[in-house]
């Protein structure tokens, strides 16, 4: 049950609108904490999980989490998650996964989708309900498969089939079907291109990369660090209680522990090849090495109130402090497609009375190596921060040794909706470990950019 | 999971054919089902004159379990079990009457029937005649077991250190041998000594309220152990290497326990096991060292990688974890701890191509005998179970002919099931079995090799 003591009411911050509630017993805000997480190893598209569905993968992620924390038969407050590439039959994907899991079938669930920010947005939704006292516990996560992506029929064929199904007579039906043209029989593969610009995400980011003058070498350094850091974390057993194998895969198969600057330098650019002729004279710099590959995978994070965790004898890794989402106008405006987190973070920090210096660890999703670099460059840029973010000056400089210390998406891969859960669980374990080592509270900032000019960010701290 | 041949000679036309041809017919073994009768029929209790008082005591115990107990071998019964009490027999000549009474009863022993001897262990103080008769029971029982048919087994309870037949551990051991839980235990003499037993036994859920850790729980015998301990009431922490995490999660979810992905060879494995059990479940009562690997090679071709990895996983890890458990017992973090380790008949009889494996499995037998007394100080025990040929994924990969021979080379003419090993472990881990300490119990269907 929700805590309703006056003591916990006193803990709420002044910014939360606590005017006289109409219901006298309205619960006060309280902490939402991360108990732990689980994911399956991420796999490059078309490989180990080639015939695994989103439902199978997310169910596997749930089952691993249930096993780790002994949640069999447990009625959780909610399971929230989603997939970016989703079959229409998966309209209740997460609920179906719950029903196929060892959780109590009385656990509610809903699907949520915010492109690559799906996983983190799910965690925000779950933690908000926990903080409000509406639920005691919940799982947030996501899953995506490029290998098992839906393939649709053409618009012409779809229209004809629908008309035929509505037809009342055989004649009408034949007439409807007669409209189908041979060209309509070509299936439509899912595209992740931006619908309003027709450009792929990579092409968009190539523009941003060139605008900020990010070099090929700087991007390759980020990619190399991602692989090295992730490999080190795997070797150290960091993922022993964060990952459960699936379909014979025990580690992320995109990880190249033996990669080097030389190897990365040999790769040919894949994005931004047509930019050089435009107003930007830049050489294309974005390669398969410093961009994330198409990946399959799923992740899940267990969140709860402190009381629930304590009553279930479960550990608490971190407190989910606050979150902020943002969107940028990349269609008509001049902002880059993946720059929304740049806008969200200053607002998030300000609301919590923090600066970049108060952050011990940064988890910046590596959609591309240059996403990390343009984000950091923008925060360091005095004029940009003044004109675009409405700040007095540069937000600040981030110590690169605090960024993605256990690797990120360039090495692990990026199954769109599963990335938020991967980052949140890893970051929660990191702050918990660091706090135990140093005896001091440790804070982490999470930033995830997404298609559609969207971005989600969050702050967690050791609990 | 019974093998195809055993199924064939027990069903339909092939059964008739096998009978006509006089083919060896391994029986379908009766296995434990909750709520099923303890034995398949009445129990005959016989003894020589000197042991009559003990026989009476045991008969009363059996009556207390609602068994149909008879004392006259001439009764026209389809015997579920015969209990032969020779606890006080003083001279070899004195066993004659009781032993010869058992003979005719064996002709009317029901399928999956039981013969259990109750006798005393040799002691250094025994005179030559007493030593002869006490030793004699051993040879007698092992031979009787080989004469039994139709899934019947013979085993012996061996009393040590003057323990009385009314001791709960003696009763619990007798009950285990009489029950279907010992389906694949055959021809074994298990020593039972005096030790303090806390509380009344719960025969249906002997492990209720206990927290158990099972290593190598992702599949095979480990998964069966986890399920059996959970059936008996324990909360089970399932441990396996991170790479086996998917199977581990499956087991943990089946038994409603928790999964701990952990390499048992890690330096702090024992500490982490204790921490997990205590923080998440409040206590630690049972540790089953089941994790093990084989890296078979003739010694002439053995390399360091094969030898060292088998030693690291099969025995060194157990020793390191046990040391950490003993420290925790001394600190008072755990009490009455039961350790059960997996040995192997390969370690007892030896096996070509398995010098490394046999070295470690015999090592388990040795360290178990040494660890038992250390744990006894805090009310705990350490025992081992040595499986013979068990039908698992691992043994599925043995070449066909070798596998067939291995199966048939036992008194029960078949391989055992993972659950048979699990039942023996659950028994040794139960509170009532506290008098069994430092022992290695074979679960091998009386395999023809070794003891």
Interface residues (C-beta under 8 A of the other chain):
Chain A: X60 X63 X64 X66 X67 X68 X69 X70 X72 X73 X102 X237 X239 X240 X241 X243 X244 X245 X246 X247 X250 X313 X314 X315
Chain B: X238 X242 X243 X244 X245 X246 X248 X249 X250 X252 X253 X256 X257 X258 X259 X261 X262 X263 X266 X279 X280 X281 X282
